[in-house]
Amino acid sequence: MKRTTAIVVGAGPAGSACALSLARKGIECIVLERGQKPGEKNVASFVLLTDVLKHLVPDFMEDAPLERAVTEESVILLGRNDVVNIRARYYGHLKDSSAFTAYRGKFDAWLAGKAEEAGAQMITGATVTDLIIEGGSVRGVRVGDDELLADVVVGADGVNSVVAEKSGLVSRQDSSM
Ligand SMILES: Cc1cc2nc3c(=O)[nH]c(=O)nc-3n(C[C@H](O)[C@H](O)[C@H](O)COP(=O)(O)OP(=O)(O)OC[C@H]3O[C@@H](n4cnc5c(N)ncnc54)[C@H](O)[C@@H]3O)c2cc1C
């Protein structure tokens, strides 16, 4: 049975940021992502606030797949008969390069690439289906019939996390409610 130091489940922003940080410290790390490539399952665009990214990838402006700088936000309050629109312009954001629109598909793939460049191993098309638990501790994961052991398993598999559920940290919500 294969063994590594750290398994990260999920190559979304949290998983790739974690893998990048581990790999930079020289910690052997395998990322398991169910999509055929990171970001494949996410077609949405989003607003990227770069406060954390600036520390993680200081030169992100050089090659991150950013679309446009965010310069204005609106808060729209809907009443029964009225609409109030509060618009805010952020010239500071432009100066500091702190908020951008981006596509998750492209951004997730880019950040995962940074983790790989740093030395993390990315395995795609790998859906974690269960955990290996011995003596009350998580010892590894199952991907179908395959097993992978590790000193640490990081659950970065999103809101319906298999890792969180199978480790007993959360119970799956009753969808009939
Ligand atoms: C409608 C909406 C709009 C949003 N807009 C914004 C925004 O504009 N800006 C912003 O910063 N945030 C926004 N968010 C929040 C943002 O989407 C989340 O905070 C972010 O996606 C969390 O990242 P994550 O890496 O924890 O999880 P996810 O992005 O969910 O990534 C989880 C990854 O794990 C993989 N995975 C899942 N299960 C398994 C498994 N069993 N085995 C292997 N891999 C698995 C998935 O394929 C995925 O790649 C929005 C959220 C929603 C719902």
The ligand as a Gaussian input file, in Angstrom:
#p B3LYP/6-31G(d) Opt

LIG

0 1
 C      -22.972000      31.207000      -5.534000
 C      -21.619000      31.379000      -4.906000
 C      -20.865000      32.511000      -5.235000
 C      -19.606000      32.688000      -4.642000
 N      -18.888000      33.805000      -5.008000
 C      -17.639000      33.981000      -4.497000
 C      -16.840000      35.084000      -4.897000
 O      -17.226000      35.907000      -5.746000
 N      -15.604000      35.203000      -4.325000
 C      -15.130000      34.308000      -3.405000
 O      -13.999000      34.473000      -2.933000
 N      -15.880000      33.247000      -3.004000
 C      -17.117000      33.072000      -3.528000
 N      -17.862000      31.987000      -3.135000
 C      -17.303000      31.069000      -2.128000
 C      -16.303000      30.130000      -2.775000
 O      -16.913000      29.446000      -3.862000
 C      -15.813000      29.111000      -1.731000
 O      -15.369000      29.803000      -0.580000
 C      -14.650000      28.296000      -2.294000
 O      -15.050000      27.602000      -3.453000
 C      -14.177000      27.289000      -1.238000
 O      -13.020000      26.682000      -1.765000
 P      -12.617000      25.191000      -1.362000
 O      -11.309000      24.923000      -2.025000
 O      -12.740000      25.054000       0.109000
 O      -13.772000      24.236000      -1.946000
 P      -14.261000      24.004000      -3.446000
 O      -14.045000      25.209000      -4.287000
 O      -15.637000      23.461000      -3.342000
 O      -13.271000      22.872000      -3.995000
 C      -13.405000      21.552000      -3.594000
 C      -12.626000      20.685000      -4.574000
 O      -12.637000      19.348000      -4.083000
 C      -13.010000      18.465000      -5.125000
 N      -13.684000      17.329000      -4.490000
 C      -14.888000      17.323000      -3.862000
 N      -15.158000      16.117000      -3.341000
 C      -14.079000      15.331000      -3.632000
 C      -13.751000      13.978000      -3.356000
 N      -14.584000      13.188000      -2.655000
 N      -12.569000      13.487000      -3.802000
 C      -11.713000      14.280000      -4.500000
 N      -11.974000      15.588000      -4.795000
 C      -13.140000      16.109000      -4.363000
 C      -13.904000      19.291000      -6.048000
 O      -13.946000      18.751000      -7.361000
 C      -13.234000      20.659000      -5.978000
 O      -12.199000      20.783000      -6.937000
 C      -19.097000      31.756000      -3.713000
 C      -19.859000      30.621000      -3.408000
 C      -21.101000      30.427000      -3.992000
 C      -21.896000      29.182000      -3.653000

